[in-house]
């Protein structure tokens, strides 16, 4: 559909196709059962409890694989993720945490989804946003940082009927509250690029007016939990992506149940995009050069004992940096 505020409404199964500076977002939802001793699923998937192993054999997830030229922003809603990379860094993060990985001029990493609980189901949900980099940023060394749930800013509001609204500010700012700084060589790091990423939770019937951004920005809202969401007088169903006019206020009203929304907006980079598998560059020639470089170097040695390592079940959340020399633990909760 198309009108003067809502450009498109698209049903979503798994992948959200977006626009510059965003590439796409994957929405993973898996109903893993209780775990076996190896942190894999103890039972085969059923119609009522479907799940995917992705490329994992024992533990679900994505074993060792390369990236270059863009960023992955991973937002966990439930479950656990174990990260390992060719820089020698690792970490475990979980519900409410965000990992921001700049792949720059090349990195290998793996993302495994260990099933921690042996006495109950291991429901798993995360978003991974593929976010583009400028040509200059694609040349920089890779880096990552953790944004722990304890540190991510929240804006808590009440509407005129005392309904609650919570907005987690992942990037940019909202109501004068700034997000945790993004990696230095990220398109999202510069304030003038207006990259705002919010995780929004609205009580049933809660109302909010989202402020306008610039006329040149890309703007999307993904309604991923609830029954209905009223957007500028249009009723939107659960698991639909809405492309919105950017330089106007947007009125949102939740339906009869709590509504959760992933909100994405930002200035386009405005450069050619050449994407092949896990590489995102500016031309086919650059892609060919990157694949040759990867075959020759593997973007550095893989320092881990397997292509799909996981930490021990009892490992608390943490991140390591500088080839593992620096370890960071959030306040455990």
Secondary structure, DSSP 4 states (H G I P E B T S, - for coil): ---SSEEEEEE-SSEEE--TTEEEEEEEEEEE-SB-TTSSBSS---SSS----BT-SSS-EEEEEEEBSEEEEEEEEESEEEEEETTS-EEEEETT-EEEEE-TT-EEEEEE-----SSS-EEEEEEEEEEE--TTGGGSPPEEEEE-TTTS-EEEEE-TT--EEEEEEEESEETTEEPPPPPTT-GGGSGGG--EEEEEEE-TT-EEEEPP--TTEEEEEEEEESSEEEETTEEEESSEEEEE-SSS-EEEEE-SS-EEEEEEEEE---S--EEETTEEESSHHHHHHHHHHHHHHTTS---SSSTT----TTPPSEEEETTTTEEE-PPP-
